Structure formats: C-alpha cells, structure tokens
Amino acid sequence: MMELEVILDFACCSCRHDMGVTLHCAGKGLAEGTNGVARVKIPCPNCGNVNQLYFEPLTGAVRHVAPFWDTCRVPEPSLN
C-alpha cells in the first residue's frame, strides 16, 4: 500500500488566517496513480470554524477550501 506525507498551506475560508497542516495519506486510491481529489476537515485555530480542504494527494495541490456545514444538526425550537 502506498503512503504519502503531504504538507498543505491555505487560508481559513472564514477569517482568512494563514494555516498549514501535515497529512498522512494512505490507501489503494494512491497506488492506482489517479489524479483524484481528497477531502479533509480542518478546524481553524484562530476562529474555530471548520474548513473542508480539497486537495490532490499525489501533487499536494490545494484545489478548494470551503466552510464545513454539519448536515446532521437538529434545529433548535424558537423561544417565541
């Protein structure tokens, strides 16, 4: 199984704080040699919002940074 260590630099999508992260990537998708895109959730140490980071594991290129929206949240009842 192929394993990579990828170092990525990006800005938080909420507060634009510069961030860096080191990721350990492994799996059969890497061994196939495809130019796939991986996704990881990274919390910002500055504002606390969670970023979804889309990147290419083989090249280390950051494709997109977007806010993470938790789709499993239960709405709170209004106080009215």
NUDOMI-349274 format. One record per atom (N, C-alpha, C): chain; residue number from 1; residue in one letter; x negated, y, z negated. Coordinates in nm, 2 decimals. Example, Ala and Ser with C-alpha at 12.3 -4.5 7.8 and 13.67 -1.06 7.14 Angstrom:
// residues 2
+-------+-----+------+--------+--------+--------+
| kette |  nr | rest |      x |      y |      z |
+-------+-----+------+--------+--------+--------+
|     A |   1 |    a |  -1.32 |  -0.57 |  -0.78 |
|     A |   1 |    a |  -1.23 |  -0.45 |  -0.78 |
|     A |   1 |    a |  -1.32 |  -0.33 |  -0.78 |
|     A |   2 |    s |  -1.28 |  -0.22 |  -0.71 |
|     A |   2 |    s |  -1.37 |  -0.11 |  -0.71 |
|     A |   2 |    s |  -1.29 |   0.00 |  -0.79 |
+-------+-----+------+--------+--------+--------+
END
This chain:
// residues 80
+-------+-----+------+--------+--------+--------+
| kette |  nr | rest |      x |      y |      z |
+-------+-----+------+--------+--------+--------+
|     A |   1 |    m |  -0.08 |  -0.12 |   0.00 |
|     A |   1 |    m |   0.00 |   0.00 |   0.00 |
|     A |   1 |    m |  -0.09 |   0.12 |   0.00 |
|     A |   2 |    m |  -0.05 |   0.22 |   0.08 |
|     A |   2 |    m |  -0.13 |   0.34 |   0.09 |
|     A |   2 |    m |  -0.09 |   0.44 |  -0.02 |
|     A |   3 |    e |  -0.19 |   0.51 |  -0.07 |
|     A |   3 |    e |  -0.17 |   0.61 |  -0.18 |
|     A |   3 |    e |  -0.24 |   0.74 |  -0.14 |
|     A |   4 |    l |  -0.18 |   0.85 |  -0.17 |
|     A |   4 |    l |  -0.24 |   0.98 |  -0.15 |
|     A |   4 |    l |  -0.22 |   1.07 |  -0.26 |
|     A |   5 |    e |  -0.32 |   1.16 |  -0.28 |
|     A |   5 |    e |  -0.30 |   1.27 |  -0.38 |
|     A |   5 |    e |  -0.29 |   1.40 |  -0.30 |
|     A |   6 |    v |  -0.18 |   1.47 |  -0.31 |
|     A |   6 |    v |  -0.16 |   1.59 |  -0.24 |
|     A |   6 |    v |  -0.15 |   1.71 |  -0.33 |
|     A |   7 |    i |  -0.22 |   1.82 |  -0.29 |
|     A |   7 |    i |  -0.22 |   1.94 |  -0.37 |
|     A |   7 |    i |  -0.14 |   2.04 |  -0.28 |
|     A |   8 |    l |  -0.03 |   2.10 |  -0.34 |
|     A |   8 |    l |   0.05 |   2.19 |  -0.27 |
|     A |   8 |    l |   0.06 |   2.33 |  -0.35 |
|     A |   9 |    d |   0.05 |   2.44 |  -0.27 |
|     A |   9 |    d |   0.07 |   2.57 |  -0.32 |
|     A |   9 |    d |   0.19 |   2.63 |  -0.26 |
|     A |  10 |    f |   0.28 |   2.69 |  -0.34 |
|     A |  10 |    f |   0.40 |   2.75 |  -0.29 |
|     A |  10 |    f |   0.45 |   2.86 |  -0.39 |
|     A |  11 |    a |   0.55 |   2.93 |  -0.35 |
|     A |  11 |    a |   0.61 |   3.03 |  -0.43 |
|     A |  11 |    a |   0.75 |   2.99 |  -0.48 |
|     A |  12 |    c |   0.79 |   3.02 |  -0.60 |
|     A |  12 |    c |   0.92 |   2.98 |  -0.65 |
|     A |  12 |    c |   1.03 |   3.05 |  -0.56 |
|     A |  13 |    c |   1.13 |   2.98 |  -0.53 |
|     A |  13 |    c |   1.24 |   3.03 |  -0.44 |
|     A |  13 |    c |   1.32 |   3.14 |  -0.52 |
|     A |  14 |    s |   1.32 |   3.14 |  -0.65 |
|     A |  14 |    s |   1.40 |   3.24 |  -0.73 |
|     A |  14 |    s |   1.32 |   3.36 |  -0.77 |
|     A |  15 |    c |   1.20 |   3.35 |  -0.83 |
|     A |  15 |    c |   1.13 |   3.46 |  -0.88 |
|     A |  15 |    c |   1.00 |   3.49 |  -0.80 |
|     A |  16 |    r |   0.97 |   3.41 |  -0.70 |
|     A |  16 |    r |   0.85 |   3.43 |  -0.61 |
|     A |  16 |    r |   0.72 |   3.41 |  -0.69 |
|     A |  17 |    h |   0.72 |   3.35 |  -0.80 |
|     A |  17 |    h |   0.60 |   3.32 |  -0.88 |
|     A |  17 |    h |   0.52 |   3.22 |  -0.81 |
|     A |  18 |    d |   0.39 |   3.25 |  -0.79 |
|     A |  18 |    d |   0.30 |   3.15 |  -0.72 |
|     A |  18 |    d |   0.28 |   3.03 |  -0.81 |
|     A |  19 |    m |   0.29 |   2.91 |  -0.75 |
|     A |  19 |    m |   0.28 |   2.79 |  -0.82 |
|     A |  19 |    m |   0.19 |   2.69 |  -0.74 |
|     A |  20 |    g |   0.14 |   2.59 |  -0.81 |
|     A |  20 |    g |   0.06 |   2.49 |  -0.75 |
|     A |  20 |    g |   0.10 |   2.36 |  -0.82 |
|     A |  21 |    v |   0.09 |   2.25 |  -0.74 |
|     A |  21 |    v |   0.13 |   2.12 |  -0.80 |
|     A |  21 |    v |   0.04 |   2.01 |  -0.73 |
|     A |  22 |    t |   0.00 |   1.91 |  -0.81 |
|     A |  22 |    t |  -0.07 |   1.80 |  -0.76 |
|     A |  22 |    t |   0.02 |   1.67 |  -0.77 |
|     A |  23 |    l |   0.05 |   1.61 |  -0.65 |
|     A |  23 |    l |   0.14 |   1.50 |  -0.65 |
|     A |  23 |    l |   0.07 |   1.37 |  -0.61 |
|     A |  24 |    h |   0.11 |   1.26 |  -0.66 |
|     A |  24 |    h |   0.06 |   1.13 |  -0.63 |
|     A |  24 |    h |   0.16 |   1.06 |  -0.54 |
|     A |  25 |    c |   0.14 |   1.04 |  -0.41 |
|     A |  25 |    c |   0.23 |   0.98 |  -0.32 |
|     A |  25 |    c |   0.19 |   0.84 |  -0.29 |
|     A |  26 |    a |   0.29 |   0.75 |  -0.29 |
|     A |  26 |    a |   0.26 |   0.61 |  -0.26 |
|     A |  26 |    a |   0.39 |   0.55 |  -0.20 |
|     A |  27 |    g |   0.37 |   0.44 |  -0.12 |
|     A |  27 |    g |   0.48 |   0.37 |  -0.06 |
|     A |  27 |    g |   0.46 |   0.33 |   0.08 |
|     A |  28 |    k |   0.55 |   0.24 |   0.13 |
|     A |  28 |    k |   0.53 |   0.19 |   0.26 |
|     A |  28 |    k |   0.56 |   0.29 |   0.37 |
|     A |  29 |    g |   0.63 |   0.40 |   0.34 |
|     A |  29 |    g |   0.65 |   0.51 |   0.44 |
|     A |  29 |    g |   0.53 |   0.57 |   0.48 |
|     A |  30 |    l |   0.43 |   0.58 |   0.39 |
|     A |  30 |    l |   0.30 |   0.64 |   0.42 |
|     A |  30 |    l |   0.22 |   0.55 |   0.52 |
|     A |  31 |    a |   0.23 |   0.42 |   0.49 |
|     A |  31 |    a |   0.15 |   0.33 |   0.57 |
|     A |  31 |    a |   0.19 |   0.32 |   0.72 |
|     A |  32 |    e |   0.32 |   0.35 |   0.74 |
|     A |  32 |    e |   0.37 |   0.34 |   0.88 |
|     A |  32 |    e |   0.32 |   0.46 |   0.97 |
|     A |  33 |    g |   0.26 |   0.56 |   0.90 |
|     A |  33 |    g |   0.19 |   0.66 |   0.98 |
|     A |  33 |    g |   0.29 |   0.76 |   1.04 |
|     A |  34 |    t |   0.42 |   0.76 |   1.00 |
|     A |  34 |    t |   0.51 |   0.86 |   1.05 |
|     A |  34 |    t |   0.49 |   0.99 |   0.99 |
|     A |  35 |    n |   0.54 |   1.09 |   1.06 |
|     A |  35 |    n |   0.53 |   1.23 |   1.01 |
|     A |  35 |    n |   0.66 |   1.26 |   0.93 |
|     A |  36 |    g |   0.69 |   1.18 |   0.83 |
|     A |  36 |    g |   0.80 |   1.20 |   0.75 |
|     A |  36 |    g |   0.79 |   1.32 |   0.66 |
|     A |  37 |    v |   0.90 |   1.36 |   0.60 |
|     A |  37 |    v |   0.91 |   1.47 |   0.50 |
|     A |  37 |    v |   0.95 |   1.41 |   0.37 |
|     A |  38 |    a |   0.88 |   1.45 |   0.26 |
|     A |  38 |    a |   0.92 |   1.40 |   0.13 |
|     A |  38 |    a |   0.98 |   1.52 |   0.05 |
|     A |  39 |    r |   1.05 |   1.49 |  -0.05 |
|     A |  39 |    r |   1.12 |   1.60 |  -0.13 |
|     A |  39 |    r |   1.09 |   1.57 |  -0.28 |
|     A |  40 |    v |   1.06 |   1.67 |  -0.36 |
|     A |  40 |    v |   1.04 |   1.66 |  -0.50 |
|     A |  40 |    v |   1.09 |   1.78 |  -0.57 |
|     A |  41 |    k |   1.14 |   1.76 |  -0.69 |
|     A |  41 |    k |   1.20 |   1.88 |  -0.77 |
|     A |  41 |    k |   1.09 |   1.92 |  -0.87 |
|     A |  42 |    i |   1.06 |   2.05 |  -0.86 |
|     A |  42 |    i |   0.95 |   2.11 |  -0.94 |
|     A |  42 |    i |   1.01 |   2.23 |  -1.02 |
|     A |  43 |    p |   1.01 |   2.23 |  -1.16 |
|     A |  43 |    p |   1.06 |   2.35 |  -1.23 |
|     A |  43 |    p |   0.96 |   2.46 |  -1.23 |
|     A |  44 |    c |   1.00 |   2.58 |  -1.23 |
|     A |  44 |    c |   0.92 |   2.70 |  -1.23 |
|     A |  44 |    c |   0.88 |   2.73 |  -1.38 |
|     A |  45 |    p |   0.75 |   2.74 |  -1.41 |
|     A |  45 |    p |   0.71 |   2.77 |  -1.55 |
|     A |  45 |    p |   0.75 |   2.92 |  -1.59 |
|     A |  46 |    n |   0.77 |   3.00 |  -1.49 |
|     A |  46 |    n |   0.80 |   3.14 |  -1.51 |
|     A |  46 |    n |   0.95 |   3.17 |  -1.54 |
|     A |  47 |    c |   1.04 |   3.12 |  -1.45 |
|     A |  47 |    c |   1.18 |   3.15 |  -1.47 |
|     A |  47 |    c |   1.26 |   3.03 |  -1.51 |
|     A |  48 |    g |   1.21 |   2.91 |  -1.50 |
|     A |  48 |    g |   1.28 |   2.79 |  -1.54 |
|     A |  48 |    g |   1.37 |   2.73 |  -1.44 |
|     A |  49 |    n |   1.39 |   2.79 |  -1.33 |
|     A |  49 |    n |   1.47 |   2.74 |  -1.22 |
|     A |  49 |    n |   1.40 |   2.62 |  -1.15 |
|     A |  50 |    v |   1.48 |   2.53 |  -1.10 |
|     A |  50 |    v |   1.42 |   2.41 |  -1.04 |
|     A |  50 |    v |   1.41 |   2.43 |  -0.89 |
|     A |  51 |    n |   1.30 |   2.40 |  -0.83 |
|     A |  51 |    n |   1.28 |   2.42 |  -0.68 |
|     A |  51 |    n |   1.28 |   2.28 |  -0.62 |
|     A |  52 |    q |   1.34 |   2.27 |  -0.50 |
|     A |  52 |    q |   1.33 |   2.15 |  -0.42 |
|     A |  52 |    q |   1.22 |   2.18 |  -0.32 |
|     A |  53 |    l |   1.11 |   2.10 |  -0.32 |
|     A |  53 |    l |   1.00 |   2.12 |  -0.24 |
|     A |  53 |    l |   0.99 |   2.01 |  -0.13 |
|     A |  54 |    y |   1.01 |   2.05 |   0.00 |
|     A |  54 |    y |   1.00 |   1.96 |   0.11 |
|     A |  54 |    y |   0.86 |   1.97 |   0.17 |
|     A |  55 |    f |   0.79 |   1.86 |   0.18 |
|     A |  55 |    f |   0.65 |   1.86 |   0.23 |
|     A |  55 |    f |   0.62 |   1.74 |   0.31 |
|     A |  56 |    e |   0.51 |   1.75 |   0.39 |
|     A |  56 |    e |   0.46 |   1.63 |   0.47 |
|     A |  56 |    e |   0.35 |   1.57 |   0.39 |
|     A |  57 |    p |   0.37 |   1.45 |   0.34 |
|     A |  57 |    p |   0.27 |   1.38 |   0.25 |
|     A |  57 |    p |   0.13 |   1.36 |   0.32 |
|     A |  58 |    l |   0.14 |   1.33 |   0.45 |
|     A |  58 |    l |   0.01 |   1.30 |   0.52 |
|     A |  58 |    l |  -0.07 |   1.42 |   0.55 |
|     A |  59 |    t |  -0.01 |   1.54 |   0.57 |
|     A |  59 |    t |  -0.09 |   1.66 |   0.60 |
|     A |  59 |    t |  -0.09 |   1.76 |   0.48 |
|     A |  60 |    g |   0.00 |   1.75 |   0.39 |
|     A |  60 |    g |   0.01 |   1.84 |   0.28 |
|     A |  60 |    g |   0.07 |   1.97 |   0.31 |
|     A |  61 |    a |   0.14 |   1.98 |   0.43 |
|     A |  61 |    a |   0.21 |   2.10 |   0.47 |
|     A |  61 |    a |   0.34 |   2.12 |   0.40 |
|     A |  62 |    v |   0.36 |   2.23 |   0.34 |
|     A |  62 |    v |   0.49 |   2.26 |   0.28 |
|     A |  62 |    v |   0.59 |   2.31 |   0.39 |
|     A |  63 |    r |   0.70 |   2.24 |   0.40 |
|     A |  63 |    r |   0.80 |   2.27 |   0.50 |
|     A |  63 |    r |   0.90 |   2.37 |   0.46 |
|     A |  64 |    h |   0.95 |   2.35 |   0.33 |
|     A |  64 |    h |   1.06 |   2.44 |   0.28 |
|     A |  64 |    h |   1.06 |   2.43 |   0.13 |
|     A |  65 |    v |   1.10 |   2.54 |   0.07 |
|     A |  65 |    v |   1.13 |   2.55 |  -0.07 |
|     A |  65 |    v |   1.27 |   2.61 |  -0.09 |
|     A |  66 |    a |   1.35 |   2.53 |  -0.16 |
|     A |  66 |    a |   1.49 |   2.57 |  -0.18 |
|     A |  66 |    a |   1.53 |   2.55 |  -0.33 |
|     A |  67 |    p |   1.63 |   2.63 |  -0.37 |
|     A |  67 |    p |   1.68 |   2.60 |  -0.51 |
|     A |  67 |    p |   1.75 |   2.47 |  -0.52 |
|     A |  68 |    f |   1.73 |   2.40 |  -0.64 |
|     A |  68 |    f |   1.80 |   2.28 |  -0.66 |
|     A |  68 |    f |   1.93 |   2.30 |  -0.73 |
|     A |  69 |    w |   2.04 |   2.25 |  -0.67 |
|     A |  69 |    w |   2.17 |   2.26 |  -0.72 |
|     A |  69 |    w |   2.22 |   2.13 |  -0.77 |
|     A |  70 |    d |   2.24 |   2.11 |  -0.90 |
|     A |  70 |    d |   2.29 |   1.99 |  -0.95 |
|     A |  70 |    d |   2.43 |   1.96 |  -0.92 |
|     A |  71 |    t |   2.45 |   1.86 |  -0.83 |
|     A |  71 |    t |   2.59 |   1.84 |  -0.78 |
|     A |  71 |    t |   2.67 |   1.76 |  -0.88 |
|     A |  72 |    c |   2.61 |   1.71 |  -0.99 |
|     A |  72 |    c |   2.69 |   1.63 |  -1.08 |
|     A |  72 |    c |   2.74 |   1.71 |  -1.20 |
|     A |  73 |    r |   2.73 |   1.84 |  -1.20 |
|     A |  73 |    r |   2.77 |   1.92 |  -1.31 |
|     A |  73 |    r |   2.93 |   1.92 |  -1.32 |
|     A |  74 |    v |   2.97 |   1.92 |  -1.45 |
|     A |  74 |    v |   3.11 |   1.92 |  -1.48 |
|     A |  74 |    v |   3.15 |   2.07 |  -1.51 |
|     A |  75 |    p |   3.25 |   2.13 |  -1.44 |
|     A |  75 |    p |   3.28 |   2.26 |  -1.47 |
|     A |  75 |    p |   3.33 |   2.28 |  -1.61 |
|     A |  76 |    e |   3.30 |   2.40 |  -1.67 |
|     A |  76 |    e |   3.35 |   2.43 |  -1.80 |
|     A |  76 |    e |   3.48 |   2.50 |  -1.79 |
|     A |  77 |    p |   3.57 |   2.47 |  -1.88 |
|     A |  77 |    p |   3.70 |   2.54 |  -1.88 |
|     A |  77 |    p |   3.69 |   2.69 |  -1.91 |
|     A |  78 |    s |   3.77 |   2.77 |  -1.85 |
|     A |  78 |    s |   3.77 |   2.91 |  -1.88 |
|     A |  78 |    s |   3.82 |   2.94 |  -2.01 |
|     A |  79 |    l |   3.78 |   3.06 |  -2.07 |
|     A |  79 |    l |   3.83 |   3.10 |  -2.20 |
|     A |  79 |    l |   3.96 |   3.17 |  -2.19 |
|     A |  80 |    n |   4.02 |   3.19 |  -2.08 |
|     A |  80 |    n |   4.15 |   3.26 |  -2.06 |
|     A |  80 |    n |   4.26 |   3.18 |  -2.11 |
+-------+-----+------+--------+--------+--------+
END
